[in-house]
C-alpha cells in the first residue's frame, strides 16, 4: 500500500504574501477517483451541530479555499470553510472540554458509492483547526432527514478512526471498506474548522432505478460510469466530461494542452456495466477556439476485448452539442473517445440500456456491497 504523508500541528501564522506558500499537501493515490461529495452530483451538508463562525456548506465548494486576512464580520474572522465556536467545560473547576466532546456535520453524498479515500483540508485554519477528526458512514435508502440519520437504529461504519491532523494542510486518509454508502458523519474533536471535504470513490448505482429507466446515459458519473485514463489532463480533469448537466464555462469541460506532434488525445471510460449504446452526444459547449477538430468513438467488451469503431472520425463544431444515432447498437463495457488533434470536449453522453448480462452482474455487485 502506498504510504500517505501525515500532517500534524499548527502552521505558522499568516505573514503576508501567498497564503498557500506554506500549505502542506501530497499526491494522494486515490485522487483519480470521482469526488462523491461533489455538489454537481447533488451532494450536500444537510446538518451540523454548530457553525457559529463559518457555514457548513463551504466544505463542498469545488474550488480551493480562499483567504482574506482583513475579512471580518460581527462574529469574528470570516473563514472559507466550516468553523465552530470554541468548546468549553462545564464549570470554572472543569474549564476544558471532555475527551468525548466533538462537533459533527452530516454529509449526503451526491451519489451512493464505495469510498476509496477522504481528504479533510484545513487550508488557512492555522491555529483553529480540529485537534483530531473521525469519519463514519451509513447507507440509508431514500432521502432521510437529519433526525432520521441520527436515530439510534442507523448503523454507522468507521471509515477514518479518530486521528490527529495538521493545520493549513490537506489531510488524506485511504479507506478500505468494501461497502456502499449514502451519507457521512464528519466529526472534529473537540472543535475548530475544516476548509474542504473531498470523498473519492466509485459510484454504486441502484440497479432497480436503472432498470426502471430503461434507456439512460450508461457512462454518466451519477449512473456509475467512470474515467479509466486519459492522454492529457493539463487544463481540466477528464471526469468533467461525465458530470451532470451541461458545461457552464470553459474549465467545466476537458481541455488538453496544444499538441506539437502528429498524435491525438483520448479518454478511456468504463461503463456502468455491459450495455448496448444506441445514441451518442459529444458537446463542445464553451470551447470556442479550442474545441476538438474531429472525434471518433470506439467500444470494446471486457478488459481484453478488441476495440471496434462505433462512430467514425467526425468533424466537430465549436460550442455545439453534436448528436449521433448509431445505425446498429454497440455492445460493450468500455468506450474510448479520440479527439484530433487536441483541444477539448465538455460532455460525453452515451444513451442505451444494460444487456441481460450487464444487469445481472450489476445486481450481484449491488448485493455484495450491502445494497
C-alpha positions as CSV (number, residue, x, y, z in Angstrom):
1,X,0.0,0.0,0.0
2,X,1.2,3.5,-0.8
3,X,2.2,5.5,2.3
4,X,0.3,8.7,2.7
5,X,2.0,11.6,4.5
6,X,0.5,12.6,7.8
7,X,0.4,16.2,8.9
8,X,0.0,17.3,12.5
9,X,0.4,20.5,14.4
10,X,-0.1,24.2,13.8
11,X,1.0,26.0,10.7
12,X,2.8,29.3,11.2
13,X,0.7,32.5,11.5
14,X,0.0,34.1,8.2
15,X,2.8,36.6,7.5
16,X,1.7,38.1,4.2
17,X,2.2,37.2,0.6
18,X,0.8,34.0,-0.9
19,X,-1.3,32.2,1.8
20,X,-0.6,28.9,0.1
21,X,3.2,29.3,0.2
22,X,3.5,27.1,3.3
23,X,0.5,24.9,2.7
24,X,1.1,21.2,3.3
25,X,-0.2,18.7,0.7
26,X,0.6,15.5,-1.1
27,X,-0.3,13.4,-4.1
28,X,-2.9,11.0,-2.9
29,X,-3.2,7.6,-4.6
30,X,-7.0,7.6,-4.6
31,X,-7.5,11.1,-6.0
32,X,-8.1,9.8,-9.6
33,X,-11.5,8.6,-8.4
34,X,-14.6,10.8,-8.6
35,X,-15.4,13.1,-5.7
36,X,-18.7,11.6,-4.3
37,X,-19.1,14.8,-2.3
38,X,-19.2,17.0,-5.4
39,X,-22.1,19.5,-5.4
40,X,-22.6,18.8,-9.1
41,X,-23.6,15.3,-8.3
42,X,-26.1,16.5,-5.7
43,X,-24.0,16.3,-2.5
44,X,-24.9,18.5,0.4
45,X,-24.1,19.2,4.1
46,X,-27.6,18.7,5.5
47,X,-26.9,19.4,9.2
48,X,-24.3,20.3,11.7
49,X,-24.4,20.8,15.5
50,X,-22.6,24.2,15.2
51,X,-21.5,26.6,12.5
52,X,-21.0,29.7,14.5
53,X,-18.0,31.2,12.6
54,X,-18.5,29.7,9.1
55,X,-21.2,27.8,7.3
56,X,-21.0,24.0,6.9
57,X,-21.9,24.2,3.2
58,X,-18.4,25.8,2.5
59,X,-16.8,22.4,2.8
60,X,-18.2,21.2,-0.5
61,X,-17.2,24.2,-2.7
62,X,-15.4,22.8,-5.7
63,X,-12.7,25.5,-5.8
64,X,-9.8,25.8,-3.4
65,X,-10.4,27.8,-0.2
66,X,-9.7,31.5,-0.3
67,X,-8.2,33.6,2.5
68,X,-8.6,37.4,3.1
69,X,-6.7,38.5,6.2
70,X,-8.9,41.6,6.6
71,X,-12.3,39.9,6.1
72,X,-14.1,40.2,9.5
73,X,-17.8,40.2,10.4
74,X,-19.9,40.7,13.5
75,X,-18.9,37.2,14.8
76,X,-15.2,37.5,14.0
77,X,-12.9,36.4,11.3
78,X,-14.8,35.1,8.3
79,X,-13.3,31.8,7.0
80,X,-13.9,29.9,3.8
81,X,-14.8,26.6,5.4
82,X,-16.9,25.1,8.3
83,X,-15.9,26.6,11.7
84,X,-17.4,26.0,15.0
85,X,-17.1,28.0,18.2
86,X,-14.5,27.1,20.9
87,X,-15.8,24.4,23.2
88,X,-15.7,24.9,27.0
89,X,-16.0,22.7,30.0
90,X,-18.9,22.7,32.5
91,X,-17.5,24.9,35.2
92,X,-14.6,27.0,36.4
93,X,-13.3,23.9,38.1
94,X,-13.6,22.0,34.8
95,X,-13.0,24.6,32.1
96,X,-11.8,22.2,29.4
97,X,-14.0,20.0,27.1
98,X,-14.0,16.3,27.8
99,X,-12.3,13.7,25.6
100,X,-15.7,12.8,24.1
101,X,-16.8,16.4,23.2
102,X,-16.8,17.0,19.5
103,X,-18.6,18.8,16.7
104,X,-20.2,17.0,13.7
105,X,-21.7,17.5,10.3
106,X,-23.9,15.2,8.2
107,X,-23.0,14.9,4.5
108,X,-25.2,13.5,1.9
109,X,-23.1,12.0,-0.9
110,X,-24.0,13.1,-4.4
111,X,-24.3,9.5,-5.5
112,X,-24.1,6.3,-3.4
113,X,-20.7,4.7,-3.7
114,X,-17.7,2.9,-2.3
115,X,-15.3,5.3,-0.7
116,X,-11.6,4.8,-1.5
117,X,-10.1,7.9,0.2
118,X,-11.0,11.1,2.1
119,X,-9.3,14.4,2.2
120,X,-10.0,16.8,5.1
121,X,-8.5,20.0,4.1
122,X,-7.7,22.6,6.8
123,X,-6.4,25.3,4.4
124,X,-6.0,28.6,6.2
125,X,-7.0,27.1,9.5
126,X,-3.6,27.5,11.0
127,X,-4.3,27.5,14.7
128,X,-8.0,27.0,14.7
129,X,-8.2,23.5,13.1
130,X,-9.5,20.5,15.0
131,X,-7.1,18.6,17.1
132,X,-8.3,15.3,15.5
133,X,-11.0,14.1,13.1
134,X,-13.0,11.0,12.5
135,X,-15.4,10.0,9.7
136,X,-18.3,7.5,9.8
137,X,-20.6,6.3,7.0
138,X,-24.0,4.9,6.7
139,X,-26.3,3.5,3.9
140,X,-29.8,4.8,4.3
141,X,-32.4,4.5,1.5
142,X,-34.4,7.4,0.2
143,X,-34.0,11.0,1.3
144,X,-33.6,10.7,5.1
145,X,-33.9,13.8,7.3
146,X,-31.1,14.7,9.8
147,X,-33.3,13.3,12.6
148,X,-33.7,10.0,10.8
149,X,-30.0,9.7,10.2
150,X,-29.3,10.4,13.9
151,X,-31.8,7.8,15.1
152,X,-30.3,5.0,17.3
153,X,-31.1,2.3,14.8
154,X,-28.9,3.7,12.0
155,X,-25.7,1.7,11.7
156,X,-22.5,3.7,11.2
157,X,-19.3,2.2,10.0
158,X,-15.9,3.9,10.8
159,X,-14.0,5.0,7.7
160,X,-11.5,7.1,9.4
161,X,-10.8,6.5,13.1
162,X,-10.1,9.4,15.4
163,X,-6.8,10.7,14.1
164,X,-4.7,13.8,14.8
165,X,-4.4,16.2,11.9
166,X,-2.5,19.3,10.9
167,X,-3.4,22.9,10.3
168,X,-3.2,24.5,6.9
169,X,-2.9,21.1,5.3
170,X,-4.6,18.5,3.1
171,X,-5.0,15.6,5.4
172,X,-5.6,12.4,3.4
173,X,-6.9,9.0,4.5
174,X,-7.1,5.8,2.5
175,X,-10.3,3.9,3.1
176,X,-10.6,0.1,2.8
177,X,-14.3,-0.6,3.5
178,X,-15.9,-2.5,0.6
179,X,-19.5,-1.3,1.2
180,X,-21.9,1.1,-0.5
181,X,-22.6,4.3,1.5
182,X,-25.0,7.2,1.1
183,X,-24.1,9.5,4.0
184,X,-21.1,10.5,6.1
185,X,-20.8,11.9,9.6
186,X,-17.7,14.1,9.8
187,X,-16.5,14.7,13.4
188,X,-14.0,17.2,14.6
189,X,-12.5,16.8,18.1
190,X,-13.2,18.9,20.0
191,X,-13.9,21.8,17.7
192,X,-12.4,24.0,15.1
193,X,-12.5,24.4,11.3
194,X,-12.4,22.4,8.1
195,X,-12.0,24.2,4.8
196,X,-12.9,21.5,2.3
197,X,-14.0,17.9,2.3
198,X,-13.3,15.5,-0.6
199,X,-14.7,12.0,-0.7
200,X,-13.0,10.0,-3.5
201,X,-14.6,6.7,-4.6
202,X,-16.7,4.8,-7.1
203,X,-20.4,5.4,-7.7
204,X,-22.5,2.3,-7.0
205,X,-25.9,2.9,-8.6
206,X,-29.2,1.2,-7.7
207,X,-29.9,-1.5,-10.3
208,X,-33.7,-1.2,-9.7
209,X,-33.6,2.5,-10.5
210,X,-31.6,2.0,-13.7
211,X,-33.9,-0.9,-14.7
212,X,-37.0,1.3,-14.4
213,X,-35.3,4.0,-16.5
214,X,-34.7,1.5,-19.3
215,X,-32.7,3.9,-21.6
216,X,-30.2,6.1,-19.8
217,X,-26.7,7.5,-20.1
218,X,-24.6,4.5,-19.5
219,X,-21.3,6.4,-19.0
220,X,-22.7,9.2,-16.7
221,X,-20.8,9.5,-13.4
222,X,-24.1,9.6,-11.4
223,X,-25.1,6.2,-13.1
224,X,-21.8,4.5,-12.3
225,X,-19.6,5.3,-15.3
226,X,-16.0,6.4,-14.7
227,X,-12.9,7.6,-16.5
228,X,-10.2,4.9,-16.6
229,X,-7.4,7.0,-18.2
230,X,-6.8,10.0,-20.4
231,X,-3.9,11.2,-22.6
232,X,-3.8,14.6,-21.1
233,X,-5.3,16.4,-18.1
234,X,-3.3,19.7,-18.3
235,X,-6.1,22.2,-18.1
236,X,-9.0,20.2,-16.6
237,X,-9.9,16.7,-15.5
238,X,-11.3,14.2,-17.9
239,X,-14.0,13.3,-15.3
240,X,-15.7,16.6,-16.1
241,X,-17.0,15.1,-19.4
242,X,-19.4,12.8,-17.5
243,X,-20.6,15.2,-14.8
244,X,-24.3,16.0,-14.7
245,X,-25.7,18.9,-16.7
246,X,-24.2,21.0,-19.5
247,X,-20.9,22.7,-19.1
248,X,-21.3,26.4,-17.9
249,X,-17.8,27.6,-18.6
250,X,-14.7,26.6,-20.4
251,X,-12.9,24.9,-17.5
252,X,-16.0,22.8,-16.7
253,X,-15.1,20.5,-19.6
254,X,-12.0,18.7,-20.6
255,X,-9.2,20.6,-22.4
256,X,-5.8,19.4,-23.4
257,X,-2.6,21.3,-23.9
258,X,-1.6,22.2,-27.5
259,X,0.0,19.3,-29.3
260,X,3.1,19.9,-31.4
261,X,3.4,16.4,-32.7
262,X,1.3,14.2,-35.0
263,X,-0.6,12.3,-32.3
264,X,-4.0,12.8,-30.8
265,X,-5.7,13.0,-27.4
266,X,-8.2,10.5,-25.9
267,X,-10.2,9.4,-22.9
268,X,-11.0,5.8,-22.0
269,X,-14.1,5.2,-20.0
270,X,-15.6,2.2,-18.1
271,X,-19.4,2.0,-18.5
272,X,-21.7,1.2,-15.5
273,X,-21.8,-2.4,-16.8
274,X,-22.2,-4.1,-20.2
275,X,-24.6,-2.1,-22.2
276,X,-25.9,-1.5,-25.7
277,X,-25.2,2.0,-26.9
278,X,-27.7,3.4,-29.4
279,X,-27.1,7.2,-29.4
280,X,-24.1,9.5,-28.7
281,X,-23.8,13.1,-27.7
282,X,-20.5,15.0,-27.9
283,X,-20.8,18.5,-26.6
284,X,-18.2,21.3,-27.0
285,X,-20.1,23.9,-25.0
286,X,-17.9,27.0,-24.2
287,X,-14.9,25.5,-26.1
288,X,-14.8,28.0,-29.0
289,X,-11.2,28.5,-30.2
290,X,-10.0,25.3,-28.5
291,X,-12.6,22.6,-29.2
292,X,-11.5,19.3,-30.7
293,X,-11.4,19.4,-34.5
294,X,-12.7,15.8,-35.0
295,X,-13.8,12.9,-32.8
296,X,-14.3,9.2,-33.1
297,X,-15.7,6.6,-30.6
298,X,-14.7,3.0,-30.2
299,X,-16.3,0.3,-28.0
300,X,-14.9,-2.9,-26.5
301,X,-16.4,-5.7,-24.4
302,X,-14.3,-6.7,-21.4
303,X,-10.8,-5.8,-20.4
304,X,-9.3,-8.0,-23.2
305,X,-11.8,-7.3,-25.9
306,X,-10.9,-5.8,-29.3
307,X,-11.8,-2.1,-29.9
308,X,-14.5,-1.7,-32.6
309,X,-15.3,1.6,-34.2
310,X,-18.9,2.8,-33.3
311,X,-18.6,6.3,-34.6
312,X,-16.1,7.2,-37.4
313,X,-13.9,10.3,-37.2
314,X,-16.4,13.1,-37.5
315,X,-16.0,16.9,-37.7
316,X,-16.9,18.8,-34.6
317,X,-18.1,22.4,-34.3
318,X,-17.1,24.8,-31.5
319,X,-19.6,25.5,-28.7
320,X,-22.1,22.9,-30.1
321,X,-23.9,19.8,-28.9
322,X,-23.5,17.1,-31.5
323,X,-26.0,14.2,-31.6
324,X,-25.4,10.9,-33.4
325,X,-27.8,7.9,-33.8
326,X,-25.8,4.7,-34.2
327,X,-27.1,2.5,-37.1
328,X,-26.5,-0.6,-35.1
329,X,-26.3,-0.7,-31.3
330,X,-22.7,-1.1,-30.0
331,X,-22.4,-3.6,-27.1
332,X,-19.6,-3.3,-24.7
333,X,-18.2,-2.4,-21.2
334,X,-15.6,0.2,-22.2
335,X,-15.6,3.2,-24.6
336,X,-12.7,5.3,-25.9
337,X,-13.2,8.8,-27.4
338,X,-10.3,10.0,-29.6
339,X,-10.1,13.7,-30.4
340,X,-8.0,15.1,-33.3
341,X,-5.5,16.5,-32.9
342,X,-6.1,18.1,-29.5
343,X,-8.4,20.6,-27.8
344,X,-11.4,19.5,-25.8
345,X,-14.9,18.4,-25.3
346,X,-17.2,19.4,-22.5
347,X,-19.5,16.4,-22.2
348,X,-20.0,12.9,-23.5
349,X,-23.4,11.2,-23.3
350,X,-23.9,7.5,-24.3
351,X,-27.6,6.6,-24.4
352,X,-28.5,2.9,-24.2
353,X,-29.5,0.2,-21.8
354,X,-27.9,-2.6,-19.9
355,X,-27.7,-6.0,-21.5
356,X,-29.1,-9.0,-19.6
357,X,-25.6,-9.9,-18.7
358,X,-24.8,-6.4,-17.5
359,X,-28.0,-6.1,-15.4
360,X,-27.3,-9.5,-13.7
361,X,-23.7,-8.5,-12.8
362,X,-24.7,-5.1,-11.6
363,X,-27.4,-6.6,-9.3
364,X,-24.9,-9.1,-7.9
365,X,-22.4,-6.3,-7.2
366,X,-25.1,-4.2,-5.5
367,X,-25.9,-7.1,-3.2
368,X,-22.2,-7.7,-2.4
369,X,-21.9,-4.0,-1.3
370,X,-24.8,-4.4,1.1
371,X,-27.4,-2.6,-1.2
